[in-house]
């Protein structure tokens, strides 16, 4: 798996360290750690809002919203395929 997110976070910290001298850490807001499945490791997760209708107890339609996280199969920065790391 590539190192793009860490490299970008380091570059942002370096670039803004003079303008913002008290920087403790820099990190993507939608970063997820995936432990199972075909993609494992730290990846960006893009939230998607899904609005749908349900029938309530008394027959009334209600609108519900659910947030799902879309995880890419490829790194959005370098294009490398994100895959399960092999155990050594």
C-alpha positions in Angstrom: 0.0 0.0 0.0 1.2 3.5 -0.8 2.3 6.2 1.7 0.5 9.1 0.1 -1.7 10.3 3.0 1.3 10.4 5.4 3.4 12.2 2.9 0.7 14.8 2.2 0.1 15.3 5.9 3.8 15.8 6.5 4.1 18.3 3.6 1.1 20.3 4.9 2.6 20.4 8.4 6.0 21.6 6.9 4.4 24.2 4.6 2.2 25.8 7.3 4.6 25.5 10.3 5.8 29.1 9.8 2.3 30.5 9.5 0.9 28.4 12.3 3.9 27.8 14.6 2.0 25.7 17.2 1.0 22.8 14.9 0.8 19.6 16.9 -0.6 17.3 14.2 -2.1 17.3 10.7 -4.6 14.7 9.5 -7.4 14.1 7.0 -10.9 14.4 8.5 -12.4 11.3 6.8 -9.6 8.9 7.5 -10.6 5.3 8.4 -8.6 2.3 9.6 -9.9 -0.8 7.8 -9.0 -4.1 9.6 -10.9 -6.6 7.5 -11.8 -7.1 3.8 -9.9 -6.8 0.6 -8.6 -3.3 1.4 -6.8 -3.0 4.8 -4.9 -0.2 6.4 -5.6 3.6 6.6 -7.7 4.9 3.8 -9.8 8.0 3.0 -13.5 7.4 3.4 -15.9 9.6 1.5 -19.2 10.1 3.3 -22.3 9.7 1.1 -25.7 10.7 2.4 -28.6 8.5 1.3 -32.2 9.7 1.7 -34.9 7.1 1.6 -38.6 6.6 2.5 -40.0 4.3 5.1 -43.6 3.5 6.0 -44.2 4.3 9.6 -46.3 2.3 12.1 -49.5 4.1 11.2 -49.0 4.0 7.4 -47.4 7.5 7.1 -44.3 7.9 4.9 -41.3 9.2 6.6 -38.0 10.4 5.2 -34.8 8.9 6.7 -31.2 9.8 6.0 -28.3 7.4 6.4 -24.6 8.2 6.0 -22.5 5.5 4.3 -18.7 5.6 3.8 -17.4 4.9 0.3 -13.9 3.5 0.3 -11.9 3.7 -2.9 -10.2 0.7 -4.5 -7.3 2.9 -5.7 -5.4 5.7 -3.9 -6.9 9.0 -5.0 -3.5 10.6 -5.1 -1.2 8.2 -6.9 -3.6 5.7 -8.4 -2.0 2.6 -6.8 -4.4 -0.2 -6.2 -5.3 -0.5 -2.5 -5.2 -4.1 -1.5 -4.8 -6.4 1.5 -1.2 -6.4 2.7 0.4 -9.9 2.6 1.6 -11.3 6.0 5.3 -11.9 6.1 
